[in-house]
């Protein structure tokens, strides 16, 4: 294409419409062509990770597996057998790709499950009952002192 042909094309386009309309039309065509493809890629269902693979908050583990993470970094972990979503189980960093790490995280998860089997709700109820008893005892003491004071004032 030489200068003469480019000038001819530019003059033809300028006589048909303004530059603003041309830019708007071009942008609309580009948006129509690209829009649905990007939206469709975002609507695809997420897959799940198998045992020993990396798991994150967005990419969870398959059924029957739990994402075992470290207390230090809970953003990612390793899928190990268990129930739940994400469970911080170890104080060391979890590095995917090692069979030894998978067995270590699974063992830590089993120990954690054994410790959590204690009825936490019963412990909490007992703590609340003890706090209520202390509070009631304190209130009763204050009431008894107040009654004694009133009785002394009446006796005078």
C-alpha positions as CSV (number, residue, x, y, z in Angstrom):
1,X,0.0,0.0,0.0
2,X,1.4,3.4,-1.0
3,X,0.7,6.8,0.3
4,X,-1.9,7.6,-2.3
5,X,-4.0,4.5,-1.4
6,X,-3.8,5.2,2.3
7,X,-5.0,8.8,1.7
8,X,-7.9,7.6,-0.4
9,X,-9.0,5.1,2.3
10,X,-8.7,7.8,5.0
11,X,-10.8,10.3,2.9
12,X,-13.4,7.6,2.2
13,X,-13.7,6.7,5.9
14,X,-13.8,10.4,7.0
15,X,-16.7,11.2,4.6
16,X,-18.8,8.3,5.8
17,X,-18.6,8.9,9.6
18,X,-16.7,10.8,12.3
19,X,-13.6,9.4,14.0
20,X,-15.6,9.0,17.3
21,X,-18.2,6.9,15.6
22,X,-15.6,4.8,13.9
23,X,-13.7,4.2,17.2
24,X,-17.0,3.4,19.0
25,X,-18.1,0.9,16.3
26,X,-14.7,-0.8,16.3
27,X,-14.8,-1.1,20.1
28,X,-18.3,-2.5,20.0
29,X,-17.2,-5.2,17.4
30,X,-14.2,-6.1,19.5
31,X,-16.2,-6.3,22.7
32,X,-18.9,-8.5,21.1
33,X,-16.3,-10.9,19.7
34,X,-14.3,-11.2,22.9
35,X,-17.0,-10.9,25.6
36,X,-18.8,-14.3,25.5
37,X,-15.6,-16.3,25.2
38,X,-14.1,-14.8,28.4
39,X,-17.4,-15.1,30.3
40,X,-17.8,-18.8,29.3
41,X,-14.3,-19.6,30.5
42,X,-15.1,-18.2,33.9
43,X,-18.3,-20.2,34.2
44,X,-16.6,-23.6,33.9
45,X,-16.9,-25.7,37.0
46,X,-13.8,-26.1,39.1
47,X,-12.3,-29.5,39.4
48,X,-11.1,-31.1,42.6
49,X,-7.6,-32.3,43.7
50,X,-6.9,-35.9,44.3
51,X,-5.0,-37.4,47.3
52,X,-1.5,-35.9,47.6
53,X,-2.1,-33.0,45.2
54,X,-2.1,-29.3,46.0
55,X,-5.3,-27.8,47.3
56,X,-6.2,-24.1,47.9
57,X,-9.3,-22.2,49.0
58,X,-10.5,-22.0,45.3
59,X,-9.5,-25.5,44.3
60,X,-10.6,-27.9,47.0
61,X,-10.2,-31.6,47.4
62,X,-12.4,-34.3,46.1
63,X,-15.0,-36.1,48.2
64,X,-13.6,-38.0,51.2
65,X,-10.5,-35.8,51.3
66,X,-9.5,-32.8,53.4
67,X,-7.0,-30.1,52.7
68,X,-4.3,-30.4,55.3
69,X,-2.4,-27.1,55.7
70,X,0.1,-25.7,58.1
71,X,-0.6,-23.2,60.9
72,X,1.9,-20.8,59.3
73,X,0.3,-20.7,55.8
74,X,-3.3,-21.8,55.4
75,X,-3.5,-20.7,51.8
76,X,-2.5,-24.0,50.3
77,X,-2.0,-27.6,51.5
78,X,-2.2,-31.2,50.5
79,X,-5.3,-33.4,50.0
80,X,-5.3,-36.2,52.6
81,X,-8.0,-38.7,53.6
82,X,-10.5,-37.2,56.1
83,X,-13.6,-35.2,56.5
84,X,-14.0,-31.4,56.2
85,X,-12.8,-28.6,54.0
86,X,-9.5,-27.1,55.2
87,X,-7.7,-28.1,58.4
88,X,-4.5,-26.6,59.7
89,X,-2.7,-29.6,61.2
90,X,1.0,-29.0,61.4
91,X,3.4,-26.3,62.5
92,X,5.9,-27.0,59.7
93,X,5.4,-25.7,56.2
94,X,3.5,-28.1,53.9
95,X,5.4,-28.8,50.7
96,X,3.4,-30.7,48.0
97,X,4.9,-33.4,45.9
98,X,6.4,-35.6,48.7
99,X,4.9,-38.9,49.8
100,X,6.5,-38.4,53.2
101,X,4.7,-35.1,53.6
102,X,1.4,-36.7,52.7
103,X,1.8,-39.4,55.4
104,X,3.0,-36.8,58.0
105,X,0.0,-34.5,57.3
106,X,-2.4,-37.5,57.5
107,X,-0.9,-38.6,60.8
108,X,-1.2,-35.1,62.2
109,X,-4.8,-34.9,61.0
110,X,-5.6,-38.3,62.8
111,X,-4.1,-37.0,66.0
112,X,-6.0,-33.8,65.7
113,X,-9.3,-35.7,65.2
114,X,-8.6,-37.8,68.3
115,X,-8.1,-34.7,70.4
116,X,-11.2,-33.0,69.0
117,X,-13.3,-36.0,69.9
118,X,-13.7,-34.5,73.4
119,X,-17.1,-32.9,73.7
120,X,-16.3,-29.3,73.4
121,X,-19.8,-28.1,73.9
122,X,-20.1,-29.9,77.2
123,X,-16.8,-28.3,78.4
124,X,-18.1,-24.9,77.3
125,X,-21.4,-25.4,79.2
126,X,-19.5,-26.4,82.3
127,X,-17.4,-23.3,82.1
128,X,-20.4,-21.1,81.7
129,X,-22.2,-22.8,84.6
130,X,-19.1,-22.2,86.8
131,X,-19.0,-18.5,85.8
132,X,-22.7,-18.1,86.5
133,X,-22.3,-19.7,90.0
134,X,-19.4,-17.2,90.8
135,X,-21.5,-14.3,89.6
136,X,-24.6,-15.4,91.6
137,X,-22.5,-15.9,94.7
138,X,-21.1,-12.4,94.3
139,X,-24.5,-10.9,93.9
140,X,-25.9,-12.8,96.9
141,X,-23.1,-11.5,99.1
142,X,-23.8,-7.9,98.0
143,X,-27.5,-8.4,98.7
144,X,-26.8,-9.9,102.2
145,X,-24.5,-6.9,103.1
146,X,-27.1,-4.5,101.9
147,X,-29.8,-6.2,104.1
148,X,-27.5,-6.2,107.1
149,X,-26.8,-2.4,106.6
150,X,-30.5,-1.7,106.3
151,X,-31.3,-3.7,109.4
152,X,-28.6,-1.9,111.4
153,X,-30.0,1.5,110.3
154,X,-33.5,0.5,111.3
155,X,-32.3,-0.7,114.7
156,X,-30.7,2.7,115.5
